[in-house]
């Protein structure tokens, strides 16, 4: 299928070759994909693609690479199901199908001139990584950039070299925590919301962007509200079982919203009432 044909039939996966595969943590890999036609559609940090493994199926995965390194796409994937297991079992040179990009990304324009508080839990750092690349590449457009990142244990920390390099920057602060650790861990131990109490937040000029397990985002948003941050200044990235990516199948419906087309990024004031309904 030619590139022109792929634009005519956007629901048909475009073949991408696996250029590189890197293990990040146990059962988690970053795949670098290169399109057969040497064309990558422009995307915004926070958007996702549908990745198709021939003979297995299709799953939504957010971009985790640098949006300024055009020509390839990067996805960080945890083996949690049959399709993601197949994705994490590919070899360099194999072909996977790609559709996208889909959804709404992080509010890059809305946060210009403001302090940016990024809060990530576990694999949630991956969809935030392109955002961080953008912020530090345009640091003059933003105020203080702060990253709070929590994982279950030290061996589950993603992108450790990059975290260290970000922390060395003058325009960014990085705080790490783990739920539990042995004596070899000398950092903070506890849930990521505890870090919110350890940093100063200018509630008038700060926007918070968070991604991680839904229960973590619920407690994070409420902690930020308790500090005086407005719900409209808190953004979350949601996950649901997306299938069509166009809002037709209804599998990712979240109240009146469809995660695939109305999200995955939402201002918290859009979905705050839904977070109070545990069954949704």
C-alpha positions as CSV (number, residue, x, y, z in Angstrom):
1,X,0.0,0.0,0.0
2,X,1.4,3.4,-1.0
3,X,1.5,6.4,1.3
4,X,-1.2,8.1,-0.8
5,X,-3.4,5.0,-0.4
6,X,-2.8,5.1,3.4
7,X,-4.2,8.7,3.5
8,X,-7.2,7.7,1.5
9,X,-7.9,4.8,3.8
10,X,-7.0,6.1,7.3
11,X,-8.5,3.1,9.1
12,X,-6.1,0.7,7.4
13,X,-2.8,0.2,9.3
14,X,0.3,1.5,7.6
15,X,3.3,-0.8,7.7
16,X,6.2,0.3,10.0
17,X,9.5,-1.6,10.5
18,X,10.9,-2.2,13.9
19,X,14.1,-0.1,13.9
20,X,15.2,-0.6,17.5
21,X,13.9,-2.4,20.6
22,X,15.1,-1.6,24.1
23,X,14.2,-3.1,27.4
24,X,13.5,-0.4,30.0
25,X,12.4,-2.4,33.0
26,X,11.3,-6.0,33.4
27,X,8.5,-6.8,30.8
28,X,8.6,-3.2,29.4
29,X,10.2,-2.3,26.1
30,X,10.6,0.8,24.0
31,X,10.0,0.2,20.3
32,X,11.4,2.6,17.7
33,X,9.4,2.3,14.5
34,X,10.2,3.6,11.0
35,X,7.6,4.0,8.3
36,X,7.9,2.1,5.1
37,X,7.2,5.3,3.2
38,X,9.6,7.6,5.2
39,X,6.7,9.8,6.3
40,X,5.4,10.2,9.9
41,X,2.3,12.2,10.4
42,X,2.8,15.1,12.8
43,X,1.5,14.5,16.3
44,X,1.1,16.4,19.5
45,X,2.6,15.1,22.8
46,X,-0.1,13.1,24.6
47,X,-1.7,11.7,21.5
48,X,-1.8,7.9,20.8
49,X,-1.6,5.5,17.9
50,X,-3.2,2.2,17.3
51,X,-0.5,-0.5,16.9
52,X,-1.5,-3.7,15.0
53,X,0.4,-7.0,15.3
54,X,-0.6,-9.2,12.4
55,X,-2.3,-12.3,13.7
56,X,-2.8,-10.9,17.2
57,X,-4.8,-7.7,17.2
58,X,-4.6,-4.0,17.8
59,X,-4.0,-1.8,20.9
60,X,-3.8,2.0,21.6
61,X,-0.3,3.2,22.7
62,X,0.7,6.7,23.5
63,X,3.9,8.1,21.9
64,X,6.8,8.1,24.3
65,X,9.6,9.5,22.1
66,X,10.9,12.9,21.2
67,X,8.3,14.6,18.9
68,X,11.2,16.6,17.3
69,X,13.0,13.6,16.1
70,X,10.9,13.3,12.9
71,X,11.1,10.2,10.8
72,X,10.4,7.6,13.6
73,X,7.9,6.9,16.3
74,X,8.7,5.6,19.8
75,X,6.3,3.6,22.0
76,X,7.0,2.3,25.5
77,X,5.0,-0.9,26.1
78,X,4.3,-3.1,29.1
79,X,3.4,-6.7,28.5
80,X,0.0,-6.9,30.1
81,X,-2.1,-8.7,27.5
82,X,-1.8,-10.9,24.4
83,X,-1.3,-8.0,21.9
84,X,1.2,-6.1,24.0
85,X,3.1,-9.4,24.7
86,X,3.3,-9.9,20.9
87,X,4.5,-6.3,20.4
88,X,7.2,-6.8,23.0
89,X,8.3,-10.0,21.3
90,X,9.0,-8.5,17.8
91,X,12.5,-8.4,16.4
92,X,14.4,-5.6,14.6
93,X,13.2,-5.7,11.0
94,X,9.7,-7.0,11.7
95,X,6.7,-5.1,10.5
96,X,3.8,-3.8,12.6
97,X,0.7,-1.8,11.5
98,X,0.2,1.8,12.7
99,X,-2.9,4.0,12.6
100,X,-3.0,7.5,13.9
101,X,-2.4,9.8,15.5
102,X,-5.6,10.0,17.5
103,X,-7.1,12.0,20.4
104,X,-6.2,15.3,22.1
105,X,-2.7,15.9,23.5
106,X,-1.4,18.0,26.4
107,X,-2.4,21.7,26.4
108,X,1.0,23.1,25.2
109,X,-0.4,26.5,24.3
110,X,-2.5,26.9,27.5
111,X,0.5,26.4,29.8
112,X,2.7,28.9,28.1
113,X,4.0,31.5,30.6
114,X,3.0,29.3,33.6
115,X,4.8,27.0,36.0
116,X,4.3,23.4,34.9
117,X,3.9,20.6,37.5
118,X,4.2,17.1,36.0
119,X,3.1,14.2,38.1
120,X,3.6,10.6,36.8
121,X,2.9,7.2,38.2
122,X,4.6,4.1,36.9
123,X,4.3,3.7,33.2
124,X,2.5,7.0,33.1
125,X,5.8,8.7,32.6
126,X,6.0,7.4,29.0
127,X,3.1,9.6,27.6
128,X,4.5,12.6,29.6
129,X,8.0,12.1,28.1
130,X,7.3,13.9,24.8
131,X,5.8,16.7,26.8
132,X,8.9,17.1,28.9
133,X,11.0,17.1,25.7
134,X,8.9,19.9,24.4
135,X,9.0,22.0,27.6
136,X,12.8,21.8,27.9
137,X,13.2,22.6,24.2
138,X,11.1,25.7,24.7
139,X,12.0,26.5,28.3
140,X,11.9,30.2,27.7
141,X,8.1,29.9,27.1
142,X,7.4,28.4,30.5
143,X,8.1,29.0,34.1
144,X,9.4,26.5,36.6
145,X,9.1,22.9,35.4
146,X,8.8,20.3,38.1
147,X,8.5,16.5,37.7
148,X,7.1,14.3,40.5
149,X,7.5,10.6,39.7
150,X,6.5,7.6,41.7
151,X,6.8,3.8,41.1
152,X,6.2,0.7,43.2
153,X,9.9,-0.2,43.6
154,X,13.3,1.2,42.5
155,X,13.7,-1.4,39.8
156,X,10.5,-0.1,38.2
157,X,11.8,3.4,37.5
158,X,11.7,4.3,33.8
159,X,14.3,6.3,31.8
160,X,16.7,6.6,34.7
161,X,19.5,8.2,32.7
162,X,17.1,10.9,31.4
163,X,15.7,11.5,34.9
164,X,19.2,12.2,36.1
165,X,19.9,14.5,33.1
166,X,16.7,16.4,33.6
167,X,17.5,16.9,37.3
168,X,20.8,18.4,36.4
169,X,19.1,21.1,34.4
170,X,18.7,24.6,35.8
171,X,15.2,25.0,34.5
172,X,13.8,21.7,35.9
173,X,13.3,20.0,39.2
174,X,12.9,16.2,39.6
175,X,11.6,14.4,42.7
176,X,11.3,10.6,42.8
177,X,9.5,8.3,45.2
178,X,8.8,4.6,45.5
179,X,6.1,2.8,47.4
180,X,8.5,0.4,49.1
181,X,12.2,-0.3,49.0
182,X,15.1,-1.9,50.8
183,X,18.0,-0.4,52.6
184,X,19.8,0.3,49.2
185,X,17.2,3.0,48.4
186,X,18.2,6.4,49.8
187,X,15.4,8.5,48.3
188,X,11.8,9.2,49.4
189,X,9.6,6.2,50.1
190,X,5.8,6.7,49.9
191,X,3.1,7.5,47.4
192,X,3.6,10.2,44.9
193,X,1.0,12.5,46.4
194,X,3.3,12.9,49.5
195,X,5.8,14.8,47.2
196,X,3.2,17.5,46.6
197,X,3.5,18.5,50.3
198,X,7.3,18.8,49.9
199,X,7.3,21.3,47.1
200,X,6.1,24.9,46.9
201,X,3.3,25.5,44.4
202,X,2.2,28.9,43.2
203,X,-1.5,28.1,42.7
204,X,-2.1,31.2,40.7
205,X,0.4,30.5,38.0
206,X,0.8,26.6,38.1
207,X,-0.8,24.0,35.7
208,X,-0.5,20.4,36.7
209,X,-0.4,17.6,34.2
210,X,-0.7,14.0,35.4
211,X,-0.7,10.5,34.1
212,X,-0.7,7.1,35.8
213,X,-3.1,4.6,37.3
214,X,-6.5,6.0,37.7
215,X,-6.6,5.7,41.4
216,X,-3.3,7.6,41.6
217,X,-4.7,10.4,39.4
218,X,-7.8,10.6,41.6
219,X,-5.8,11.1,44.8
220,X,-3.3,13.4,43.0
221,X,-6.1,15.6,41.7
222,X,-7.8,15.8,45.1
223,X,-4.4,16.7,46.7
224,X,-3.9,19.5,44.2
225,X,-7.4,20.8,44.8
226,X,-6.6,20.7,48.5
227,X,-3.6,22.9,47.9
228,X,-5.8,25.5,46.2
229,X,-5.2,24.6,42.5
230,X,-8.3,25.1,40.3
231,X,-9.8,22.0,38.7
232,X,-9.4,23.8,35.3
233,X,-5.6,24.0,35.9
234,X,-5.3,20.2,36.4
235,X,-5.0,17.9,33.3
236,X,-5.2,14.1,33.3
237,X,-4.6,11.5,30.7
238,X,-7.1,8.7,30.8
239,X,-7.0,5.1,29.6
240,X,-9.8,2.9,28.4
241,X,-10.2,-0.1,26.2
242,X,-10.1,1.8,22.9
243,X,-10.8,-0.2,19.7
244,X,-11.9,2.0,16.8
245,X,-10.2,5.3,17.9
246,X,-13.0,7.3,16.3
247,X,-15.7,7.2,18.9
248,X,-18.0,4.8,17.0
249,X,-17.7,1.5,18.9
250,X,-18.4,3.0,22.3
251,X,-15.9,0.7,24.1
252,X,-14.0,3.7,25.7
253,X,-17.1,5.7,26.7
254,X,-16.6,7.6,30.0
255,X,-19.8,9.3,30.9
256,X,-20.7,11.5,27.9
257,X,-17.1,11.4,26.6
258,X,-15.2,9.0,24.4
259,X,-11.6,8.7,25.5
260,X,-10.3,8.1,22.0
261,X,-11.7,11.3,20.4
262,X,-12.5,13.6,23.4
263,X,-9.3,12.6,25.3
264,X,-7.2,11.0,26.3
265,X,-6.2,14.3,27.9
266,X,-8.9,16.1,29.9
267,X,-9.1,19.1,32.1
268,X,-10.1,17.8,35.5
269,X,-13.1,20.1,35.7
270,X,-14.5,18.2,32.7
271,X,-14.4,14.8,34.4
272,X,-14.3,15.6,38.1
273,X,-17.9,14.5,38.8
274,X,-17.2,11.2,37.0
275,X,-14.2,10.5,39.3
276,X,-16.7,10.4,42.2
277,X,-18.6,7.5,40.6
278,X,-16.3,4.5,41.2
279,X,-18.2,2.2,38.8
280,X,-17.7,4.4,35.8
